[in-house]
């Protein structure tokens, strides 16, 4: 089992409404916070799964700029991949295969993998923390227009992102059944 958790402050307001700026007067007890984490099924084998594409700017800006999101200024830490480009899919699948095959250079390609971390059954594939999604025609067709988005945390890129992740998992399953994408 892979870990599930959240980077939340252990001080959770009793009347929390989902806003990070909500002024709290009373907080849940440490017992209630622990129960909350149990209820959302926190725990398991820890995996570091976030920001997998930070290194892509340096790696591909010159050699494969079409790997990077179109329609935004290309900058380190804010550049996303083009998730509908078949060559990007092939690149991520190959890097995941290299990782699972024990390639020592695999650690240098995914910004989420730390040197010296132990090999796991899960390869991290997560966008950087921003909404600078690719604006090519194929990508924008998978992003919900503003009028159809939900409220609060939007679902604008769910189809866009999870279509990409599912394709990676499908391809990886052909050569590495039982391995996971996180």
PyMOL commands that set and color helices and strands:
alter all, ss='L'
color gray80, all
select helices_A, chain A and resi 30-39+56-60+65-67+86-100+104-108+137-140+146-148+158-175
alter helices_A, ss='H'
color red, helices_A
select strands_A, chain A and resi 122-123+180-181
alter strands_A, ss='S'
color yellow, strands_A
deselect
rebuild
show_as cartoon
